[in-house]
Amino acid sequence: MVTKKEVKSNKKVTTKVDETVAVAKTVIKKTFNGEVVSDKMNKTVVVKVDSVKIHPRYKKRYTVSKKYKVHDEKEQYKEGDKVKFIECRPMSKDKRWRVIY
């Protein structure tokens, strides 16, 4: 006959096994392409990203643009250049992106 103590100990063992099985997850970082609008700050460029959206009712396409502050360590990009950038750790209040060279 099985006692309550044995049942509890069996449950604990199975939960520990389940915890050790799920170990690692890969992080997928967002990437964007855009055009440099401003390069007046030190090691930072402002990049405008355009995206096309469709109105839900009228099905008309329209462009929506958003500006991102992107870290440019080498200060290589100037106004008007095309840039590809990726998500990273927060570097300041607004800067959470860095340029891919």
PDB file as gemmi writes it, atoms N, CA and C in Angstrom:
CRYST1    1.000    1.000    1.000  90.00  90.00  90.00 P 1                      
ATOM      1  N   MET A   1       0.837  -1.179   0.000  1.00  0.00           N  
ATOM      2  CA  MET A   1       0.000   0.000   0.000  1.00  0.00           C  
ATOM      3  C   MET A   1       0.888   1.249   0.000  1.00  0.00           C  
ATOM      4  N   VAL A   2       0.490   2.257  -0.768  1.00  0.00           N  
ATOM      5  CA  VAL A   2       1.270   3.484  -0.903  1.00  0.00           C  
ATOM      6  C   VAL A   2       0.796   4.508   0.118  1.00  0.00           C  
ATOM      7  N   THR A   3       1.748   5.095   0.835  1.00  0.00           N  
ATOM      8  CA  THR A   3       1.389   6.118   1.823  1.00  0.00           C  
ATOM      9  C   THR A   3       1.462   7.498   1.177  1.00  0.00           C  
ATOM     10  N   LYS A   4       0.952   8.515   1.875  1.00  0.00           N  
ATOM     11  CA  LYS A   4       0.967   9.880   1.349  1.00  0.00           C  
ATOM     12  C   LYS A   4       2.389  10.408   1.205  1.00  0.00           C  
ATOM     13  N   LYS A   5       3.283  10.043   2.078  1.00  0.00           N  
ATOM     14  CA  LYS A   5       4.658  10.504   2.012  1.00  0.00           C  
ATOM     15  C   LYS A   5       5.341  10.026   0.742  1.00  0.00           C  
ATOM     16  N   GLU A   6       5.113   8.802   0.357  1.00  0.00           N  
ATOM     17  CA  GLU A   6       5.714   8.262  -0.859  1.00  0.00           C  
ATOM     18  C   GLU A   6       5.175   8.968  -2.096  1.00  0.00           C  
ATOM     19  N   VAL A   7       3.894   9.264  -2.127  1.00  0.00           N  
ATOM     20  CA  VAL A   7       3.287   9.949  -3.273  1.00  0.00           C  
ATOM     21  C   VAL A   7       3.864  11.349  -3.387  1.00  0.00           C  
ATOM     22  N   LYS A   8       3.988  12.060  -2.289  1.00  0.00           N  
ATOM     23  CA  LYS A   8       4.554  13.402  -2.335  1.00  0.00           C  
ATOM     24  C   LYS A   8       6.001  13.372  -2.805  1.00  0.00           C  
ATOM     25  N   SER A   9       6.765  12.426  -2.313  1.00  0.00           N  
ATOM     26  CA  SER A   9       8.162  12.357  -2.727  1.00  0.00           C  
ATOM     27  C   SER A   9       8.269  12.056  -4.228  1.00  0.00           C  
ATOM     28  N   ASN A  10       7.374  11.235  -4.766  1.00  0.00           N  
ATOM     29  CA  ASN A  10       7.386  10.939  -6.198  1.00  0.00           C  
ATOM     30  C   ASN A  10       7.061  12.200  -7.011  1.00  0.00           C  
ATOM     31  N   LYS A  11       6.118  12.985  -6.564  1.00  0.00           N  
ATOM     32  CA  LYS A  11       5.770  14.214  -7.278  1.00  0.00           C  
ATOM     33  C   LYS A  11       6.945  15.183  -7.280  1.00  0.00           C  
ATOM     34  N   LYS A  12       7.633  15.299  -6.177  1.00  0.00           N  
ATOM     35  CA  LYS A  12       8.770  16.204  -6.106  1.00  0.00           C  
ATOM     36  C   LYS A  12       9.863  15.793  -7.081  1.00  0.00           C  
ATOM     37  N   VAL A  13      10.107  14.541  -7.172  1.00  0.00           N  
ATOM     38  CA  VAL A  13      11.149  14.055  -8.076  1.00  0.00           C  
ATOM     39  C   VAL A  13      10.781  14.364  -9.519  1.00  0.00           C  
ATOM     40  N   THR A  14       9.543  14.146  -9.901  1.00  0.00           N  
ATOM     41  CA  THR A  14       9.145  14.406 -11.279  1.00  0.00           C  
ATOM     42  C   THR A  14       9.217  15.894 -11.603  1.00  0.00           C  
ATOM     43  N   THR A  15       8.858  16.776 -10.678  1.00  0.00           N  
ATOM     44  CA  THR A  15       8.943  18.204 -10.970  1.00  0.00           C  
ATOM     45  C   THR A  15      10.392  18.642 -11.133  1.00  0.00           C  
ATOM     46  N   LYS A  16      11.300  18.092 -10.378  1.00  0.00           N  
ATOM     47  CA  LYS A  16      12.713  18.435 -10.526  1.00  0.00           C  
ATOM     48  C   LYS A  16      13.240  17.983 -11.886  1.00  0.00           C  
ATOM     49  N   VAL A  17      12.826  16.836 -12.325  1.00  0.00           N  
ATOM     50  CA  VAL A  17      13.250  16.342 -13.636  1.00  0.00           C  
ATOM     51  C   VAL A  17      12.711  17.258 -14.724  1.00  0.00           C  
ATOM     52  N   ASP A  18      11.446  17.690 -14.625  1.00  0.00           N  
ATOM     53  CA  ASP A  18      10.856  18.574 -15.617  1.00  0.00           C  
ATOM     54  C   ASP A  18      11.570  19.914 -15.668  1.00  0.00           C  
ATOM     55  N   GLU A  19      11.989  20.441 -14.520  1.00  0.00           N  
ATOM     56  CA  GLU A  19      12.680  21.727 -14.484  1.00  0.00           C  
ATOM     57  C   GLU A  19      14.031  21.653 -15.171  1.00  0.00           C  
ATOM     58  N   THR A  20      14.732  20.561 -15.026  1.00  0.00           N  
ATOM     59  CA  THR A  20      16.054  20.454 -15.628  1.00  0.00           C  
ATOM     60  C   THR A  20      15.991  20.221 -17.128  1.00  0.00           C  
ATOM     61  N   VAL A  21      14.882  19.717 -17.638  1.00  0.00           N  
ATOM     62  CA  VAL A  21      14.762  19.442 -19.069  1.00  0.00           C  
ATOM     63  C   VAL A  21      14.688  20.745 -19.864  1.00  0.00           C  
ATOM     64  N   ALA A  22      13.867  21.715 -19.432  1.00  0.00           N  
ATOM     65  CA  ALA A  22      13.739  22.990 -20.142  1.00  0.00           C  
ATOM     66  C   ALA A  22      14.889  23.900 -19.722  1.00  0.00           C  
ATOM     67  N   VAL A  23      15.961  23.942 -20.535  1.00  0.00           N  
ATOM     68  CA  VAL A  23      17.173  24.640 -20.115  1.00  0.00           C  
ATOM     69  C   VAL A  23      17.368  25.957 -20.864  1.00  0.00           C  
ATOM     70  N   ALA A  24      17.520  25.919 -22.174  1.00  0.00           N  
ATOM     71  CA  ALA A  24      17.949  27.104 -22.904  1.00  0.00           C  
ATOM     72  C   ALA A  24      16.908  27.541 -23.933  1.00  0.00           C  
ATOM     73  N   LYS A  25      16.808  28.890 -24.086  1.00  0.00           N  
ATOM     74  CA  LYS A  25      15.982  29.468 -25.137  1.00  0.00           C  
ATOM     75  C   LYS A  25      16.852  30.407 -25.950  1.00  0.00           C  
ATOM     76  N   THR A  26      16.602  30.475 -27.256  1.00  0.00           N  
ATOM     77  CA  THR A  26      17.350  31.407 -28.089  1.00  0.00           C  
ATOM     78  C   THR A  26      16.560  32.703 -28.211  1.00  0.00           C  
ATOM     79  N   VAL A  27      17.268  33.814 -28.179  1.00  0.00           N  
ATOM     80  CA  VAL A  27      16.650  35.127 -28.263  1.00  0.00           C  
ATOM     81  C   VAL A  27      16.706  35.593 -29.712  1.00  0.00           C  
ATOM     82  N   ILE A  28      15.566  35.952 -30.258  1.00  0.00           N  
ATOM     83  CA  ILE A  28      15.504  36.476 -31.619  1.00  0.00           C  
ATOM     84  C   ILE A  28      15.415  37.993 -31.527  1.00  0.00           C  
ATOM     85  N   LYS A  29      16.401  38.691 -32.090  1.00  0.00           N  
ATOM     86  CA  LYS A  29      16.448  40.143 -32.006  1.00  0.00           C  
ATOM     87  C   LYS A  29      15.839  40.762 -33.254  1.00  0.00           C  
ATOM     88  N   LYS A  30      15.157  41.890 -33.076  1.00  0.00           N  
ATOM     89  CA  LYS A  30      14.532  42.583 -34.194  1.00  0.00           C  
ATOM     90  C   LYS A  30      15.583  43.317 -35.014  1.00  0.00           C  
ATOM     91  N   THR A  31      15.403  43.322 -36.326  1.00  0.00           N  
ATOM     92  CA  THR A  31      16.273  44.080 -37.218  1.00  0.00           C  
ATOM     93  C   THR A  31      15.422  44.952 -38.123  1.00  0.00           C  
ATOM     94  N   PHE A  32      15.929  46.150 -38.420  1.00  0.00           N  
ATOM     95  CA  PHE A  32      15.233  47.091 -39.284  1.00  0.00           C  
ATOM     96  C   PHE A  32      16.196  47.680 -40.296  1.00  0.00           C  
ATOM     97  N   ASN A  33      15.637  48.161 -41.402  1.00  0.00           N  
ATOM     98  CA  ASN A  33      16.375  48.920 -42.405  1.00  0.00           C  
ATOM     99  C   ASN A  33      15.772  50.308 -42.457  1.00  0.00           C  
ATOM    100  N   GLY A  34      16.615  51.330 -42.580  1.00  0.00           N  
ATOM    101  CA  GLY A  34      16.091  52.687 -42.629  1.00  0.00           C  
ATOM    102  C   GLY A  34      17.092  53.658 -43.208  1.00  0.00           C  
ATOM    103  N   GLU A  35      16.719  54.938 -43.173  1.00  0.00           N  
ATOM    104  CA  GLU A  35      17.541  56.007 -43.723  1.00  0.00           C  
ATOM    105  C   GLU A  35      17.921  56.964 -42.603  1.00  0.00           C  
ATOM    106  N   VAL A  36      19.195  57.363 -42.572  1.00  0.00           N  
ATOM    107  CA  VAL A  36      19.678  58.281 -41.536  1.00  0.00           C  
ATOM    108  C   VAL A  36      19.090  59.664 -41.795  1.00  0.00           C  
ATOM    109  N   VAL A  37      18.434  60.222 -40.771  1.00  0.00           N  
ATOM    110  CA  VAL A  37      17.820  61.543 -40.866  1.00  0.00           C  
ATOM    111  C   VAL A  37      18.728  62.592 -40.226  1.00  0.00           C  
ATOM    112  N   SER A  38      19.413  62.217 -39.125  1.00  0.00           N  
ATOM    113  CA  SER A  38      20.264  63.156 -38.419  1.00  0.00           C  
ATOM    114  C   SER A  38      21.487  62.426 -37.866  1.00  0.00           C  
ATOM    115  N   ASP A  39      22.652  63.105 -37.921  1.00  0.00           N  
ATOM    116  CA  ASP A  39      23.873  62.550 -37.341  1.00  0.00           C  
ATOM    117  C   ASP A  39      24.582  63.588 -36.466  1.00  0.00           C  
ATOM    118  N   LYS A  40      23.837  64.472 -35.836  1.00  0.00           N  
ATOM    119  CA  LYS A  40      24.403  65.586 -35.074  1.00  0.00           C  
ATOM    120  C   LYS A  40      24.872  65.199 -33.678  1.00  0.00           C  
ATOM    121  N   MET A  41      24.422  64.048 -33.157  1.00  0.00           N  
ATOM    122  CA  MET A  41      24.823  63.625 -31.819  1.00  0.00           C  
ATOM    123  C   MET A  41      26.100  62.781 -31.889  1.00  0.00           C  
ATOM    124  N   ASN A  42      26.808  62.709 -30.754  1.00  0.00           N  
ATOM    125  CA  ASN A  42      28.025  61.892 -30.691  1.00  0.00           C  
ATOM    126  C   ASN A  42      27.659  60.416 -30.628  1.00  0.00           C  
ATOM    127  N   LYS A  43      28.200  59.625 -31.569  1.00  0.00           N  
ATOM    128  CA  LYS A  43      28.004  58.167 -31.632  1.00  0.00           C  
ATOM    129  C   LYS A  43      26.537  57.752 -31.704  1.00  0.00           C  
ATOM    130  N   THR A  44      25.675  58.634 -32.188  1.00  0.00           N  
ATOM    131  CA  THR A  44      24.247  58.334 -32.319  1.00  0.00           C  
ATOM    132  C   THR A  44      23.732  58.896 -33.635  1.00  0.00           C  
ATOM    133  N   VAL A  45      22.936  58.109 -34.342  1.00  0.00           N  
ATOM    134  CA  VAL A  45      22.246  58.588 -35.534  1.00  0.00           C  
ATOM    135  C   VAL A  45      20.754  58.359 -35.351  1.00  0.00           C  
ATOM    136  N   VAL A  46      19.954  59.257 -35.923  1.00  0.00           N  
ATOM    137  CA  VAL A  46      18.509  59.093 -35.911  1.00  0.00           C  
ATOM    138  C   VAL A  46      18.123  58.489 -37.251  1.00  0.00           C  
ATOM    139  N   VAL A  47      17.441  57.344 -37.206  1.00  0.00           N  
ATOM    140  CA  VAL A  47      17.093  56.603 -38.415  1.00  0.00           C  
ATOM    141  C   VAL A  47      15.579  56.555 -38.563  1.00  0.00           C  
ATOM    142  N   LYS A  48      15.094  56.866 -39.769  1.00  0.00           N  
ATOM    143  CA  LYS A  48      13.659  56.811 -40.061  1.00  0.00           C  
ATOM    144  C   LYS A  48      13.352  55.508 -40.786  1.00  0.00           C  
ATOM    145  N   VAL A  49      12.387  54.763 -40.243  1.00  0.00           N  
ATOM    146  CA  VAL A  49      11.971  53.488 -40.840  1.00  0.00           C  
ATOM    147  C   VAL A  49      10.549  53.647 -41.350  1.00  0.00           C  
ATOM    148  N   ASP A  50      10.342  53.361 -42.630  1.00  0.00           N  
ATOM    149  CA  ASP A  50       9.010  53.426 -43.231  1.00  0.00           C  
ATOM    150  C   ASP A  50       8.416  52.034 -43.317  1.00  0.00           C  
ATOM    151  N   SER A  51       7.138  51.907 -42.968  1.00  0.00           N  
ATOM    152  CA  SER A  51       6.435  50.634 -43.119  1.00  0.00           C  
ATOM    153  C   SER A  51       5.081  50.890 -43.772  1.00  0.00           C  
ATOM    154  N   VAL A  52       4.625  49.929 -44.556  1.00  0.00           N  
ATOM    155  CA  VAL A  52       3.352  50.052 -45.264  1.00  0.00           C  
ATOM    156  C   VAL A  52       2.290  49.313 -44.473  1.00  0.00           C  
ATOM    157  N   LYS A  53       1.187  50.010 -44.196  1.00  0.00           N  
ATOM    158  CA  LYS A  53       0.065  49.406 -43.489  1.00  0.00           C  
ATOM    159  C   LYS A  53      -1.160  49.441 -44.387  1.00  0.00           C  
ATOM    160  N   ILE A  54      -2.123  48.589 -44.085  1.00  0.00           N  
ATOM    161  CA  ILE A  54      -3.369  48.527 -44.849  1.00  0.00           C  
ATOM    162  C   ILE A  54      -4.521  48.855 -43.913  1.00  0.00           C  
ATOM    163  N   HIS A  55      -5.383  49.768 -44.351  1.00  0.00           N  
ATOM    164  CA  HIS A  55      -6.550  50.138 -43.545  1.00  0.00           C  
ATOM    165  C   HIS A  55      -7.482  48.935 -43.446  1.00  0.00           C  
ATOM    166  N   PRO A  56      -7.959  48.605 -42.225  1.00  0.00           N  
ATOM    167  CA  PRO A  56      -8.755  47.383 -42.055  1.00  0.00           C  
ATOM    168  C   PRO A  56     -10.079  47.373 -42.825  1.00  0.00           C  
ATOM    169  N   ARG A  57     -10.738  48.512 -42.934  1.00  0.00           N  
ATOM    170  CA  ARG A  57     -12.026  48.536 -43.620  1.00  0.00           C  
ATOM    171  C   ARG A  57     -11.890  48.851 -45.105  1.00  0.00           C  
ATOM    172  N   TYR A  58     -11.116  49.890 -45.427  1.00  0.00           N  
ATOM    173  CA  TYR A  58     -11.070  50.373 -46.809  1.00  0.00           C  
ATOM    174  C   TYR A  58      -9.958  49.754 -47.641  1.00  0.00           C  
ATOM    175  N   LYS A  59      -9.083  48.973 -47.024  1.00  0.00           N  
ATOM    176  CA  LYS A  59      -8.010  48.244 -47.707  1.00  0.00           C  
ATOM    177  C   LYS A  59      -7.037  49.144 -48.466  1.00  0.00           C  
ATOM    178  N   LYS A  60      -6.989  50.422 -48.114  1.00  0.00           N  
ATOM    179  CA  LYS A  60      -6.051  51.332 -48.757  1.00  0.00           C  
ATOM    180  C   LYS A  60      -4.699  51.216 -48.065  1.00  0.00           C  
ATOM    181  N   ARG A  61      -3.632  51.267 -48.851  1.00  0.00           N  
ATOM    182  CA  ARG A  61      -2.286  51.184 -48.302  1.00  0.00           C  
ATOM    183  C   ARG A  61      -1.777  52.588 -48.010  1.00  0.00           C  
ATOM    184  N   TYR A  62      -1.084  52.717 -46.867  1.00  0.00           N  
ATOM    185  CA  TYR A  62      -0.481  53.995 -46.497  1.00  0.00           C  
ATOM    186  C   TYR A  62       0.819  53.731 -45.747  1.00  0.00           C  
ATOM    187  N   THR A  63       1.734  54.709 -45.799  1.00  0.00           N  
ATOM    188  CA  THR A  63       3.031  54.527 -45.152  1.00  0.00           C  
ATOM    189  C   THR A  63       3.033  55.191 -43.786  1.00  0.00           C  
ATOM    190  N   VAL A  64       3.629  54.508 -42.838  1.00  0.00           N  
ATOM    191  CA  VAL A  64       3.803  55.017 -41.492  1.00  0.00           C  
ATOM    192  C   VAL A  64       5.302  55.023 -41.230  1.00  0.00           C  
ATOM    193  N   SER A  65       5.840  56.142 -40.737  1.00  0.00           N  
ATOM    194  CA  SER A  65       7.271  56.195 -40.458  1.00  0.00           C  
ATOM    195  C   SER A  65       7.496  56.393 -38.966  1.00  0.00           C  
ATOM    196  N   LYS A  66       8.602  55.840 -38.493  1.00  0.00           N  
ATOM    197  CA  LYS A  66       8.976  55.958 -37.092  1.00  0.00           C  
ATOM    198  C   LYS A  66      10.472  56.214 -37.024  1.00  0.00           C  
ATOM    199  N   LYS A  67      10.891  57.050 -36.063  1.00  0.00           N  
ATOM    200  CA  LYS A  67      12.305  57.381 -35.914  1.00  0.00           C  
ATOM    201  C   LYS A  67      12.891  56.639 -34.718  1.00  0.00           C  
ATOM    202  N   TYR A  68      14.100  56.098 -34.905  1.00  0.00           N  
ATOM    203  CA  TYR A  68      14.812  55.382 -33.857  1.00  0.00           C  
ATOM    204  C   TYR A  68      16.170  56.044 -33.647  1.00  0.00           C  
ATOM    205  N   LYS A  69      16.610  56.129 -32.382  1.00  0.00           N  
ATOM    206  CA  LYS A  69      17.965  56.575 -32.086  1.00  0.00           C  
ATOM    207  C   LYS A  69      18.841  55.324 -32.025  1.00  0.00           C  
ATOM    208  N   VAL A  70      19.864  55.303 -32.880  1.00  0.00           N  
ATOM    209  CA  VAL A  70      20.679  54.105 -33.070  1.00  0.00           C  
ATOM    210  C   VAL A  70      22.129  54.426 -32.729  1.00  0.00           C  
ATOM    211  N   HIS A  71      22.792  53.508 -32.022  1.00  0.00           N  
ATOM    212  CA  HIS A  71      24.193  53.681 -31.633  1.00  0.00           C  
ATOM    213  C   HIS A  71      25.105  53.390 -32.816  1.00  0.00           C  
ATOM    214  N   ASP A  72      25.966  54.368 -33.145  1.00  0.00           N  
ATOM    215  CA  ASP A  72      26.930  54.245 -34.244  1.00  0.00           C  
ATOM    216  C   ASP A  72      28.321  54.469 -33.661  1.00  0.00           C  
ATOM    217  N   GLU A  73      28.973  53.403 -33.214  1.00  0.00           N  
ATOM    218  CA  GLU A  73      30.256  53.490 -32.499  1.00  0.00           C  
ATOM    219  C   GLU A  73      31.337  54.161 -33.337  1.00  0.00           C  
ATOM    220  N   LYS A  74      31.419  53.838 -34.615  1.00  0.00           N  
ATOM    221  CA  LYS A  74      32.488  54.353 -35.477  1.00  0.00           C  
ATOM    222  C   LYS A  74      32.155  55.714 -36.075  1.00  0.00           C  
ATOM    223  N   GLU A  75      30.952  56.205 -35.870  1.00  0.00           N  
ATOM    224  CA  GLU A  75      30.465  57.453 -36.468  1.00  0.00           C  
ATOM    225  C   GLU A  75      30.692  57.447 -37.977  1.00  0.00           C  
ATOM    226  N   GLN A  76      30.328  56.336 -38.594  1.00  0.00           N  
ATOM    227  CA  GLN A  76      30.586  56.091 -40.006  1.00  0.00           C  
ATOM    228  C   GLN A  76      29.463  56.624 -40.892  1.00  0.00           C  
ATOM    229  N   TYR A  77      28.228  56.603 -40.427  1.00  0.00           N  
ATOM    230  CA  TYR A  77      27.082  56.944 -41.272  1.00  0.00           C  
ATOM    231  C   TYR A  77      26.747  58.427 -41.196  1.00  0.00           C  
ATOM    232  N   LYS A  78      26.411  58.981 -42.356  1.00  0.00           N  
ATOM    233  CA  LYS A  78      26.038  60.393 -42.463  1.00  0.00           C  
ATOM    234  C   LYS A  78      24.585  60.497 -42.917  1.00  0.00           C  
ATOM    235  N   GLU A  79      24.078  61.688 -42.929  1.00  0.00           N  
ATOM    236  CA  GLU A  79      22.688  61.933 -43.295  1.00  0.00           C  
ATOM    237  C   GLU A  79      22.408  61.468 -44.724  1.00  0.00           C  
ATOM    238  N   GLY A  80      21.323  60.699 -44.904  1.00  0.00           N  
ATOM    239  CA  GLY A  80      20.936  60.194 -46.216  1.00  0.00           C  
ATOM    240  C   GLY A  80      21.393  58.767 -46.497  1.00  0.00           C  
ATOM    241  N   ASP A  81      22.267  58.188 -45.664  1.00  0.00           N  
ATOM    242  CA  ASP A  81      22.753  56.826 -45.866  1.00  0.00           C  
ATOM    243  C   ASP A  81      21.697  55.797 -45.471  1.00  0.00           C  
ATOM    244  N   LYS A  82      21.739  54.649 -46.135  1.00  0.00           N  
ATOM    245  CA  LYS A  82      20.879  53.519 -45.775  1.00  0.00           C  
ATOM    246  C   LYS A  82      21.578  52.702 -44.695  1.00  0.00           C  
ATOM    247  N   VAL A  83      20.822  52.307 -43.653  1.00  0.00           N  
ATOM    248  CA  VAL A  83      21.410  51.653 -42.487  1.00  0.00           C  
ATOM    249  C   VAL A  83      20.594  50.429 -42.123  1.00  0.00           C  
ATOM    250  N   LYS A  84      21.275  49.384 -41.651  1.00  0.00           N  
ATOM    251  CA  LYS A  84      20.619  48.213 -41.076  1.00  0.00           C  
ATOM    252  C   LYS A  84      21.008  48.166 -39.607  1.00  0.00           C  
ATOM    253  N   PHE A  85      20.024  48.037 -38.713  1.00  0.00           N  
ATOM    254  CA  PHE A  85      20.330  48.035 -37.283  1.00  0.00           C  
ATOM    255  C   PHE A  85      19.539  46.965 -36.551  1.00  0.00           C  
ATOM    256  N   ILE A  86      20.036  46.619 -35.334  1.00  0.00           N  
ATOM    257  CA  ILE A  86      19.521  45.494 -34.574  1.00  0.00           C  
ATOM    258  C   ILE A  86      19.237  45.923 -33.142  1.00  0.00           C  
ATOM    259  N   GLU A  87      18.370  45.182 -32.497  1.00  0.00           N  
ATOM    260  CA  GLU A  87      18.005  45.421 -31.105  1.00  0.00           C  
ATOM    261  C   GLU A  87      19.181  45.059 -30.187  1.00  0.00           C  
ATOM    262  N   CYS A  88      19.364  45.823 -29.107  1.00  0.00           N  
ATOM    263  CA  CYS A  88      20.428  45.517 -28.141  1.00  0.00           C  
ATOM    264  C   CYS A  88      19.997  45.982 -26.750  1.00  0.00           C  
ATOM    265  N   ARG A  89      20.916  45.916 -25.802  1.00  0.00           N  
ATOM    266  CA  ARG A  89      20.608  46.357 -24.441  1.00  0.00           C  
ATOM    267  C   ARG A  89      20.407  47.869 -24.421  1.00  0.00           C  
ATOM    268  N   PRO A  90      19.697  48.406 -23.430  1.00  0.00           N  
ATOM    269  CA  PRO A  90      19.518  49.863 -23.356  1.00  0.00           C  
ATOM    270  C   PRO A  90      20.856  50.575 -23.108  1.00  0.00           C  
ATOM    271  N   MET A  91      21.170  51.540 -23.949  1.00  0.00           N  
ATOM    272  CA  MET A  91      22.405  52.309 -23.804  1.00  0.00           C  
ATOM    273  C   MET A  91      22.151  53.673 -23.193  1.00  0.00           C  
ATOM    274  N   SER A  92      20.925  54.166 -23.319  1.00  0.00           N  
ATOM    275  CA  SER A  92      20.515  55.426 -22.695  1.00  0.00           C  
ATOM    276  C   SER A  92      18.993  55.402 -22.586  1.00  0.00           C  
ATOM    277  N   LYS A  93      18.413  56.547 -22.291  1.00  0.00           N  
ATOM    278  CA  LYS A  93      16.958  56.626 -22.127  1.00  0.00           C  
ATOM    279  C   LYS A  93      16.216  56.215 -23.406  1.00  0.00           C  
ATOM    280  N   ASP A  94      16.707  56.668 -24.551  1.00  0.00           N  
ATOM    281  CA  ASP A  94      16.020  56.408 -25.828  1.00  0.00           C  
ATOM    282  C   ASP A  94      16.728  55.407 -26.726  1.00  0.00           C  
ATOM    283  N   LYS A  95      18.005  55.130 -26.476  1.00  0.00           N  
ATOM    284  CA  LYS A  95      18.802  54.305 -27.390  1.00  0.00           C  
ATOM    285  C   LYS A  95      18.782  52.844 -26.972  1.00  0.00           C  
ATOM    286  N   ARG A  96      18.148  51.992 -27.812  1.00  0.00           N  
ATOM    287  CA  ARG A  96      18.100  50.546 -27.591  1.00  0.00           C  
ATOM    288  C   ARG A  96      18.432  49.779 -28.857  1.00  0.00           C  
ATOM    289  N   TRP A  97      19.131  50.417 -29.774  1.00  0.00           N  
ATOM    290  CA  TRP A  97      19.449  49.840 -31.082  1.00  0.00           C  
ATOM    291  C   TRP A  97      20.902  50.137 -31.409  1.00  0.00           C  
ATOM    292  N   ARG A  98      21.542  49.244 -32.215  1.00  0.00           N  
ATOM    293  CA  ARG A  98      22.902  49.513 -32.671  1.00  0.00           C  
ATOM    294  C   ARG A  98      23.034  49.128 -34.139  1.00  0.00           C  
ATOM    295  N   VAL A  99      23.949  49.824 -34.812  1.00  0.00           N  
ATOM    296  CA  VAL A  99      24.170  49.649 -36.247  1.00  0.00           C  
ATOM    297  C   VAL A  99      24.891  48.330 -36.505  1.00  0.00           C  
ATOM    298  N   ILE A 100      24.522  47.651 -37.588  1.00  0.00           N  
ATOM    299  CA  ILE A 100      25.249  46.468 -38.051  1.00  0.00           C  
ATOM    300  C   ILE A 100      26.214  46.935 -39.142  1.00  0.00           C  
ATOM    301  N   TYR A 101      27.523  46.729 -38.937  1.00  0.00           N  
ATOM    302  CA  TYR A 101      28.538  47.157 -39.912  1.00  0.00           C  
ATOM    303  C   TYR A 101      28.779  46.081 -40.927  1.00  0.00           C  
TER     304      TYR A 101                                                      
END                                                                             
